């Protein structure tokens, strides 16, 4: 039985580690803006920000013609200008609101490398299967952890119950 659990633990570790490694690698690369985005991170010029965050959200709602379920509002520099980026709603990536003029536009589609790493990191190229795969791999990871705990307990606590062998010279 212990050999079967050891083999199961080994194979589960290999299967579970592949998506975890892909997730970690894509997250590492996605976190480097110069590698994926092709942009640099600029310091925000506060003197140029004329629109308040509440106004930016209202302008994003105005573009959509309805109240959007905004999940994040970020102030960032893009092409040397301050923008609010409203994320969520409309089934698109985000809406940009110029923080100086209040002009509203839909965020242009990102470059191919950025789209690739977003798919790899956030969605595993799974599309509608994303939730199912997440649940399956989570259960496999839990099973791997449980078999590892079992093997550790057998290894460390099982030794106390076994009689010690006498040395060959005794």
Buried (B, 14 or more C-beta within 10 A) or exposed (E): EEEEBBEBBEEBBEEBEEBEEBBEEBEEBBEEEEEBBEBEEEEBEEEEBEBEBEBBBBBBBEBBEEEBEBEEBEBBBBEEBBBBBBBBBBEEBBBBBBBBEBEBEBBEEBEEBBEBBBBBBEBBEEEEEEEEBBEEBEEBBEBBBEBBEBBEEBEEEEEEEEEEEEEEEE
